[in-house]
Amino acid sequence: MTANNGQCFELAPLPNGGVAVRDSKNIARGHLCFTADEWEAFKGGIAKGGPLILARR
């Protein structure tokens, strides 16, 4: 996935139906894993026009 501003990420399907997500420009930082339910909730929120707020932990 990519945006016009160069902020790109990669998705990989997981055997349990979830996804792994990583920064395509900084793969050494690792990845985040989401369950299928978490990923569907994220996509649903975006589809509804919800705010896209990403925080670092």
mmCIF file of the N, C-alpha and C atoms, coordinates in Angstrom:
data_MODEL
# 
_entry.id   MODEL 
# 
loop_
_atom_site.group_PDB 
_atom_site.id 
_atom_site.type_symbol 
_atom_site.label_atom_id 
_atom_site.label_alt_id 
_atom_site.label_comp_id 
_atom_site.label_asym_id 
_atom_site.label_entity_id 
_atom_site.label_seq_id 
_atom_site.pdbx_PDB_ins_code 
_atom_site.Cartn_x 
_atom_site.Cartn_y 
_atom_site.Cartn_z 
_atom_site.occupancy 
_atom_site.B_iso_or_equiv 
_atom_site.pdbx_formal_charge 
_atom_site.auth_seq_id 
_atom_site.auth_comp_id 
_atom_site.auth_asym_id 
_atom_site.auth_atom_id 
_atom_site.pdbx_PDB_model_num 
ATOM 1   N N  . MET A 1 1  ? 0.852   -1.163  0.000  1.00 0.00 ? 1  MET A N  1 
ATOM 2   C CA . MET A 1 1  ? 0.000   0.000   0.000  1.00 0.00 ? 1  MET A CA 1 
ATOM 3   C C  . MET A 1 1  ? 0.900   1.227   0.000  1.00 0.00 ? 1  MET A C  1 
ATOM 4   N N  . THR A 1 2  ? 0.483   2.244   -0.688 1.00 0.00 ? 2  THR A N  1 
ATOM 5   C CA . THR A 1 2  ? 1.277   3.460   -0.753 1.00 0.00 ? 2  THR A CA 1 
ATOM 6   C C  . THR A 1 2  ? 0.376   4.683   -0.825 1.00 0.00 ? 2  THR A C  1 
ATOM 7   N N  . ALA A 1 3  ? 0.943   5.794   -0.463 1.00 0.00 ? 3  ALA A N  1 
ATOM 8   C CA . ALA A 1 3  ? 0.245   7.074   -0.558 1.00 0.00 ? 3  ALA A CA 1 
ATOM 9   C C  . ALA A 1 3  ? 1.103   8.013   -1.380 1.00 0.00 ? 3  ALA A C  1 
ATOM 10  N N  . ASN A 1 4  ? 0.510   9.084   -1.835 1.00 0.00 ? 4  ASN A N  1 
ATOM 11  C CA . ASN A 1 4  ? 1.246   10.051  -2.641 1.00 0.00 ? 4  ASN A CA 1 
ATOM 12  C C  . ASN A 1 4  ? 2.395   10.699  -1.888 1.00 0.00 ? 4  ASN A C  1 
ATOM 13  N N  . ASN A 1 5  ? 2.359   10.658  -0.569 1.00 0.00 ? 5  ASN A N  1 
ATOM 14  C CA . ASN A 1 5  ? 3.396   11.299  0.225  1.00 0.00 ? 5  ASN A CA 1 
ATOM 15  C C  . ASN A 1 5  ? 4.573   10.372  0.536  1.00 0.00 ? 5  ASN A C  1 
ATOM 16  N N  . GLY A 1 6  ? 4.592   9.187   -0.059 1.00 0.00 ? 6  GLY A N  1 
ATOM 17  C CA . GLY A 1 6  ? 5.708   8.272   0.139  1.00 0.00 ? 6  GLY A CA 1 
ATOM 18  C C  . GLY A 1 6  ? 5.622   7.422   1.390  1.00 0.00 ? 6  GLY A C  1 
ATOM 19  N N  . GLN A 1 7  ? 4.520   7.508   2.113  1.00 0.00 ? 7  GLN A N  1 
ATOM 20  C CA . GLN A 1 7  ? 4.336   6.695   3.310  1.00 0.00 ? 7  GLN A CA 1 
ATOM 21  C C  . GLN A 1 7  ? 3.783   5.340   2.883  1.00 0.00 ? 7  GLN A C  1 
ATOM 22  N N  . CYS A 1 8  ? 4.645   4.339   2.827  1.00 0.00 ? 8  CYS A N  1 
ATOM 23  C CA . CYS A 1 8  ? 4.260   3.029   2.302  1.00 0.00 ? 8  CYS A CA 1 
ATOM 24  C C  . CYS A 1 8  ? 4.347   1.960   3.381  1.00 0.00 ? 8  CYS A C  1 
ATOM 25  N N  . PHE A 1 9  ? 3.497   0.951   3.253  1.00 0.00 ? 9  PHE A N  1 
ATOM 26  C CA . PHE A 1 9  ? 3.587   -0.194  4.143  1.00 0.00 ? 9  PHE A CA 1 
ATOM 27  C C  . PHE A 1 9  ? 3.275   -1.461  3.369  1.00 0.00 ? 9  PHE A C  1 
ATOM 28  N N  . GLU A 1 10 ? 3.690   -2.575  3.947  1.00 0.00 ? 10 GLU A N  1 
ATOM 29  C CA . GLU A 1 10 ? 3.463   -3.882  3.326  1.00 0.00 ? 10 GLU A CA 1 
ATOM 30  C C  . GLU A 1 10 ? 2.611   -4.729  4.256  1.00 0.00 ? 10 GLU A C  1 
ATOM 31  N N  . LEU A 1 11 ? 1.757   -5.538  3.663  1.00 0.00 ? 11 LEU A N  1 
ATOM 32  C CA . LEU A 1 11 ? 0.906   -6.470  4.399  1.00 0.00 ? 11 LEU A CA 1 
ATOM 33  C C  . LEU A 1 11 ? 1.270   -7.892  4.024  1.00 0.00 ? 11 LEU A C  1 
ATOM 34  N N  . ALA A 1 12 ? 1.220   -8.773  5.005  1.00 0.00 ? 12 ALA A N  1 
ATOM 35  C CA . ALA A 1 12 ? 1.417   -10.198 4.737  1.00 0.00 ? 12 ALA A CA 1 
ATOM 36  C C  . ALA A 1 12 ? 0.322   -10.963 5.471  1.00 0.00 ? 12 ALA A C  1 
ATOM 37  N N  . PRO A 1 13 ? -0.388  -11.832 4.772  1.00 0.00 ? 13 PRO A N  1 
ATOM 38  C CA . PRO A 1 13 ? -1.423  -12.620 5.444  1.00 0.00 ? 13 PRO A CA 1 
ATOM 39  C C  . PRO A 1 13 ? -0.792  -13.626 6.404  1.00 0.00 ? 13 PRO A C  1 
ATOM 40  N N  . LEU A 1 14 ? -1.459  -13.861 7.523  1.00 0.00 ? 14 LEU A N  1 
ATOM 41  C CA . LEU A 1 14 ? -1.010  -14.842 8.505  1.00 0.00 ? 14 LEU A CA 1 
ATOM 42  C C  . LEU A 1 14 ? -1.926  -16.064 8.450  1.00 0.00 ? 14 LEU A C  1 
ATOM 43  N N  . PRO A 1 15 ? -1.428  -17.218 8.844  1.00 0.00 ? 15 PRO A N  1 
ATOM 44  C CA . PRO A 1 15 ? -2.227  -18.450 8.761  1.00 0.00 ? 15 PRO A CA 1 
ATOM 45  C C  . PRO A 1 15 ? -3.547  -18.393 9.534  1.00 0.00 ? 15 PRO A C  1 
ATOM 46  N N  . ASN A 1 16 ? -3.601  -17.578 10.587 1.00 0.00 ? 16 ASN A N  1 
ATOM 47  C CA . ASN A 1 16 ? -4.818  -17.504 11.406 1.00 0.00 ? 16 ASN A CA 1 
ATOM 48  C C  . ASN A 1 16 ? -5.846  -16.516 10.865 1.00 0.00 ? 16 ASN A C  1 
ATOM 49  N N  . GLY A 1 17 ? -5.580  -15.935 9.681  1.00 0.00 ? 17 GLY A N  1 
ATOM 50  C CA . GLY A 1 17 ? -6.495  -14.966 9.094  1.00 0.00 ? 17 GLY A CA 1 
ATOM 51  C C  . GLY A 1 17 ? -6.141  -13.525 9.404  1.00 0.00 ? 17 GLY A C  1 
ATOM 52  N N  . GLY A 1 18 ? -5.159  -13.323 10.254 1.00 0.00 ? 18 GLY A N  1 
ATOM 53  C CA . GLY A 1 18 ? -4.709  -11.972 10.576 1.00 0.00 ? 18 GLY A CA 1 
ATOM 54  C C  . GLY A 1 18 ? -3.732  -11.463 9.532  1.00 0.00 ? 18 GLY A C  1 
ATOM 55  N N  . VAL A 1 19 ? -3.096  -10.352 9.843  1.00 0.00 ? 19 VAL A N  1 
ATOM 56  C CA . VAL A 1 19 ? -2.105  -9.775  8.941  1.00 0.00 ? 19 VAL A CA 1 
ATOM 57  C C  . VAL A 1 19 ? -0.904  -9.280  9.734  1.00 0.00 ? 19 VAL A C  1 
ATOM 58  N N  . ALA A 1 20 ? 0.232   -9.255  9.061  1.00 0.00 ? 20 ALA A N  1 
ATOM 59  C CA . ALA A 1 20 ? 1.434   -8.614  9.586  1.00 0.00 ? 20 ALA A CA 1 
ATOM 60  C C  . ALA A 1 20 ? 1.662   -7.373  8.735  1.00 0.00 ? 20 ALA A C  1 
ATOM 61  N N  . VAL A 1 21 ? 2.018   -6.273  9.374  1.00 0.00 ? 21 VAL A N  1 
ATOM 62  C CA . VAL A 1 21 ? 2.198   -4.991  8.696  1.00 0.00 ? 21 VAL A CA 1 
ATOM 63  C C  . VAL A 1 21 ? 3.584   -4.461  9.028  1.00 0.00 ? 21 VAL A C  1 
ATOM 64  N N  . ARG A 1 22 ? 4.272   -3.924  7.999  1.00 0.00 ? 22 ARG A N  1 
ATOM 65  C CA . ARG A 1 22 ? 5.574   -3.311  8.259  1.00 0.00 ? 22 ARG A CA 1 
ATOM 66  C C  . ARG A 1 22 ? 5.787   -2.115  7.341  1.00 0.00 ? 22 ARG A C  1 
ATOM 67  N N  . ASP A 1 23 ? 6.691   -1.254  7.757  1.00 0.00 ? 23 ASP A N  1 
ATOM 68  C CA . ASP A 1 23 ? 7.095   -0.082  6.984  1.00 0.00 ? 23 ASP A CA 1 
ATOM 69  C C  . ASP A 1 23 ? 7.988   -0.571  5.851  1.00 0.00 ? 23 ASP A C  1 
ATOM 70  N N  . SER A 1 24 ? 7.591   -0.320  4.621  1.00 0.00 ? 24 SER A N  1 
ATOM 71  C CA . SER A 1 24 ? 8.357   -0.836  3.482  1.00 0.00 ? 24 SER A CA 1 
ATOM 72  C C  . SER A 1 24 ? 9.708   -0.156  3.320  1.00 0.00 ? 24 SER A C  1 
ATOM 73  N N  . LYS A 1 25 ? 9.885   0.997   3.941  1.00 0.00 ? 25 LYS A N  1 
ATOM 74  C CA . LYS A 1 25 ? 11.163  1.702   3.827  1.00 0.00 ? 25 LYS A CA 1 
ATOM 75  C C  . LYS A 1 25 ? 12.088  1.441   5.007  1.00 0.00 ? 25 LYS A C  1 
ATOM 76  N N  . ASN A 1 26 ? 11.585  0.776   6.035  1.00 0.00 ? 26 ASN A N  1 
ATOM 77  C CA . ASN A 1 26 ? 12.383  0.530   7.226  1.00 0.00 ? 26 ASN A CA 1 
ATOM 78  C C  . ASN A 1 26 ? 12.054  -0.850  7.784  1.00 0.00 ? 26 ASN A C  1 
ATOM 79  N N  . ILE A 1 27 ? 12.309  -1.875  7.002  1.00 0.00 ? 27 ILE A N  1 
ATOM 80  C CA . ILE A 1 27 ? 11.916  -3.231  7.394  1.00 0.00 ? 27 ILE A CA 1 
ATOM 81  C C  . ILE A 1 27 ? 12.686  -3.753  8.599  1.00 0.00 ? 27 ILE A C  1 
ATOM 82  N N  . ALA A 1 28 ? 13.827  -3.152  8.911  1.00 0.00 ? 28 ALA A N  1 
ATOM 83  C CA . ALA A 1 28 ? 14.608  -3.592  10.067 1.00 0.00 ? 28 ALA A CA 1 
ATOM 84  C C  . ALA A 1 28 ? 13.877  -3.330  11.386 1.00 0.00 ? 28 ALA A C  1 
ATOM 85  N N  . ARG A 1 29 ? 12.897  -2.457  11.380 1.00 0.00 ? 29 ARG A N  1 
ATOM 86  C CA . ARG A 1 29 ? 12.146  -2.149  12.605 1.00 0.00 ? 29 ARG A CA 1 
ATOM 87  C C  . ARG A 1 29 ? 11.151  -3.245  12.955 1.00 0.00 ? 29 ARG A C  1 
ATOM 88  N N  . GLY A 1 30 ? 11.006  -4.226  12.102 1.00 0.00 ? 30 GLY A N  1 
ATOM 89  C CA . GLY A 1 30 ? 10.102  -5.325  12.394 1.00 0.00 ? 30 GLY A CA 1 
ATOM 90  C C  . GLY A 1 30 ? 8.694   -5.089  11.877 1.00 0.00 ? 30 GLY A C  1 
ATOM 91  N N  . HIS A 1 31 ? 7.755   -5.830  12.436 1.00 0.00 ? 31 HIS A N  1 
ATOM 92  C CA . HIS A 1 31 ? 6.379   -5.770  11.963 1.00 0.00 ? 31 HIS A CA 1 
ATOM 93  C C  . HIS A 1 31 ? 5.413   -5.806  13.142 1.00 0.00 ? 31 HIS A C  1 
ATOM 94  N N  . LEU A 1 32 ? 4.193   -5.454  12.865 1.00 0.00 ? 32 LEU A N  1 
ATOM 95  C CA . LEU A 1 32 ? 3.106   -5.541  13.828 1.00 0.00 ? 32 LEU A CA 1 
ATOM 96  C C  . LEU A 1 32 ? 2.137   -6.602  13.338 1.00 0.00 ? 32 LEU A C  1 
ATOM 97  N N  . CYS A 1 33 ? 1.669   -7.438  14.235 1.00 0.00 ? 33 CYS A N  1 
ATOM 98  C CA . CYS A 1 33 ? 0.699   -8.476  13.873 1.00 0.00 ? 33 CYS A CA 1 
ATOM 99  C C  . CYS A 1 33 ? -0.671  -8.111  14.439 1.00 0.00 ? 33 CYS A C  1 
ATOM 100 N N  . PHE A 1 34 ? -1.685  -8.324  13.618 1.00 0.00 ? 34 PHE A N  1 
ATOM 101 C CA . PHE A 1 34 ? -3.060  -8.052  14.012 1.00 0.00 ? 34 PHE A CA 1 
ATOM 102 C C  . PHE A 1 34 ? -3.899  -9.294  13.752 1.00 0.00 ? 34 PHE A C  1 
ATOM 103 N N  . THR A 1 35 ? -4.822  -9.577  14.669 1.00 0.00 ? 35 THR A N  1 
ATOM 104 C CA . THR A 1 35 ? -5.751  -10.678 14.441 1.00 0.00 ? 35 THR A CA 1 
ATOM 105 C C  . THR A 1 35 ? -6.713  -10.275 13.329 1.00 0.00 ? 35 THR A C  1 
ATOM 106 N N  . ALA A 1 36 ? -7.443  -11.247 12.824 1.00 0.00 ? 36 ALA A N  1 
ATOM 107 C CA . ALA A 1 36 ? -8.426  -10.951 11.778 1.00 0.00 ? 36 ALA A CA 1 
ATOM 108 C C  . ALA A 1 36 ? -9.463  -9.948  12.286 1.00 0.00 ? 36 ALA A C  1 
ATOM 109 N N  . ASP A 1 37 ? -9.919  -10.106 13.531 1.00 0.00 ? 37 ASP A N  1 
ATOM 110 C CA . ASP A 1 37 ? -10.910 -9.185  14.095 1.00 0.00 ? 37 ASP A CA 1 
ATOM 111 C C  . ASP A 1 37 ? -10.350 -7.772  14.238 1.00 0.00 ? 37 ASP A C  1 
ATOM 112 N N  . GLU A 1 38 ? -9.108  -7.659  14.694 1.00 0.00 ? 38 GLU A N  1 
ATOM 113 C CA . GLU A 1 38 ? -8.489  -6.336  14.832 1.00 0.00 ? 38 GLU A CA 1 
ATOM 114 C C  . GLU A 1 38 ? -8.353  -5.655  13.480 1.00 0.00 ? 38 GLU A C  1 
ATOM 115 N N  . TRP A 1 39 ? -7.935  -6.422  12.474 1.00 0.00 ? 39 TRP A N  1 
ATOM 116 C CA . TRP A 1 39 ? -7.738  -5.838  11.148 1.00 0.00 ? 39 TRP A CA 1 
ATOM 117 C C  . TRP A 1 39 ? -9.067  -5.401  10.539 1.00 0.00 ? 39 TRP A C  1 
ATOM 118 N N  . GLU A 1 40 ? -10.108 -6.211  10.703 1.00 0.00 ? 40 GLU A N  1 
ATOM 119 C CA . GLU A 1 40 ? -11.428 -5.845  10.182 1.00 0.00 ? 40 GLU A CA 1 
ATOM 120 C C  . GLU A 1 40 ? -11.954 -4.596  10.880 1.00 0.00 ? 40 GLU A C  1 
ATOM 121 N N  . ALA A 1 41 ? -11.729 -4.483  12.186 1.00 0.00 ? 41 ALA A N  1 
ATOM 122 C CA . ALA A 1 41 ? -12.162 -3.289  12.919 1.00 0.00 ? 41 ALA A CA 1 
ATOM 123 C C  . ALA A 1 41 ? -11.427 -2.053  12.415 1.00 0.00 ? 41 ALA A C  1 
ATOM 124 N N  . PHE A 1 42 ? -10.143 -2.182  12.159 1.00 0.00 ? 42 PHE A N  1 
ATOM 125 C CA . PHE A 1 42 ? -9.356  -1.067  11.624 1.00 0.00 ? 42 PHE A CA 1 
ATOM 126 C C  . PHE A 1 42 ? -9.894  -0.640  10.262 1.00 0.00 ? 42 PHE A C  1 
ATOM 127 N N  . LYS A 1 43 ? -10.089 -1.607  9.371  1.00 0.00 ? 43 LYS A N  1 
ATOM 128 C CA . LYS A 1 43 ? -10.598 -1.285  8.036  1.00 0.00 ? 43 LYS A CA 1 
ATOM 129 C C  . LYS A 1 43 ? -11.994 -0.677  8.100  1.00 0.00 ? 43 LYS A C  1 
ATOM 130 N N  . GLY A 1 44 ? -12.831 -1.194  8.993  1.00 0.00 ? 44 GLY A N  1 
ATOM 131 C CA . GLY A 1 44 ? -14.173 -0.654  9.142  1.00 0.00 ? 44 GLY A CA 1 
ATOM 132 C C  . GLY A 1 44 ? -14.160 0.784   9.619  1.00 0.00 ? 44 GLY A C  1 
ATOM 133 N N  . GLY A 1 45 ? -13.271 1.095   10.538 1.00 0.00 ? 45 GLY A N  1 
ATOM 134 C CA . GLY A 1 45 ? -13.156 2.465   11.025 1.00 0.00 ? 45 GLY A CA 1 
ATOM 135 C C  . GLY A 1 45 ? -12.713 3.423   9.941  1.00 0.00 ? 45 GLY A C  1 
ATOM 136 N N  . ILE A 1 46 ? -11.776 2.993   9.111  1.00 0.00 ? 46 ILE A N  1 
ATOM 137 C CA . ILE A 1 46 ? -11.304 3.834   8.012  1.00 0.00 ? 46 ILE A CA 1 
ATOM 138 C C  . ILE A 1 46 ? -12.421 4.022   6.980  1.00 0.00 ? 46 ILE A C  1 
ATOM 139 N N  . ALA A 1 47 ? -13.147 2.948   6.676  1.00 0.00 ? 47 ALA A N  1 
ATOM 140 C CA . ALA A 1 47 ? -14.227 3.025   5.686  1.00 0.00 ? 47 ALA A CA 1 
ATOM 141 C C  . ALA A 1 47 ? -15.323 3.993   6.128  1.00 0.00 ? 47 ALA A C  1 
ATOM 142 N N  . LYS A 1 48 ? -15.514 4.117   7.443  1.00 0.00 ? 48 LYS A N  1 
ATOM 143 C CA . LYS A 1 48 ? -16.532 5.029   7.968  1.00 0.00 ? 48 LYS A CA 1 
ATOM 144 C C  . LYS A 1 48 ? -16.025 6.460   8.060  1.00 0.00 ? 48 LYS A C  1 
ATOM 145 N N  . GLY A 1 49 ? -14.798 6.682   7.644  1.00 0.00 ? 49 GLY A N  1 
ATOM 146 C CA . GLY A 1 49 ? -14.245 8.036   7.681  1.00 0.00 ? 49 GLY A CA 1 
ATOM 147 C C  . GLY A 1 49 ? -13.700 8.429   9.035  1.00 0.00 ? 49 GLY A C  1 
ATOM 148 N N  . GLY A 1 50 ? -13.496 7.435   9.879  1.00 0.00 ? 50 GLY A N  1 
ATOM 149 C CA . GLY A 1 50 ? -12.969 7.714   11.210 1.00 0.00 ? 50 GLY A CA 1 
ATOM 150 C C  . GLY A 1 50 ? -11.564 8.281   11.159 1.00 0.00 ? 50 GLY A C  1 
ATOM 151 N N  . PRO A 1 51 ? -11.144 8.887   12.244 1.00 0.00 ? 51 PRO A N  1 
ATOM 152 C CA . PRO A 1 51 ? -9.801  9.467   12.266 1.00 0.00 ? 51 PRO A CA 1 
ATOM 153 C C  . PRO A 1 51 ? -8.734  8.387   12.187 1.00 0.00 ? 51 PRO A C  1 
ATOM 154 N N  . LEU A 1 52 ? -7.700  8.703   11.474 1.00 0.00 ? 52 LEU A N  1 
ATOM 155 C CA . LEU A 1 52 ? -6.564  7.790   11.372 1.00 0.00 ? 52 LEU A CA 1 
ATOM 156 C C  . LEU A 1 52 ? -5.463  8.356   12.251 1.00 0.00 ? 52 LEU A C  1 
ATOM 157 N N  . ILE A 1 53 ? -5.433  7.895   13.482 1.00 0.00 ? 53 ILE A N  1 
ATOM 158 C CA . ILE A 1 53 ? -4.440  8.364   14.439 1.00 0.00 ? 53 ILE A CA 1 
ATOM 159 C C  . ILE A 1 53 ? -3.560  7.180   14.800 1.00 0.00 ? 53 ILE A C  1 
ATOM 160 N N  . LEU A 1 54 ? -2.311  7.284   14.463 1.00 0.00 ? 54 LEU A N  1 
ATOM 161 C CA . LEU A 1 54 ? -1.367  6.228   14.779 1.00 0.00 ? 54 LEU A CA 1 
ATOM 162 C C  . LEU A 1 54 ? -0.419  6.738   15.852 1.00 0.00 ? 54 LEU A C  1 
ATOM 163 N N  . ALA A 1 55 ? -0.267  5.987   16.900 1.00 0.00 ? 55 ALA A N  1 
ATOM 164 C CA . ALA A 1 55 ? 0.617   6.388   17.993 1.00 0.00 ? 55 ALA A CA 1 
ATOM 165 C C  . ALA A 1 55 ? 1.745   5.384   18.133 1.00 0.00 ? 55 ALA A C  1 
ATOM 166 N N  . ARG A 1 56 ? 2.895   5.876   18.486 1.00 0.00 ? 56 ARG A N  1 
ATOM 167 C CA . ARG A 1 56 ? 4.028   4.991   18.762 1.00 0.00 ? 56 ARG A CA 1 
ATOM 168 C C  . ARG A 1 56 ? 3.958   4.560   20.211 1.00 0.00 ? 56 ARG A C  1 
ATOM 169 N N  . ARG A 1 57 ? 4.300   3.311   20.446 1.00 0.00 ? 57 ARG A N  1 
ATOM 170 C CA . ARG A 1 57 ? 4.332   2.810   21.824 1.00 0.00 ? 57 ARG A CA 1 
ATOM 171 C C  . ARG A 1 57 ? 5.751   2.640   22.250 1.00 0.00 ? 57 ARG A C  1 
# 
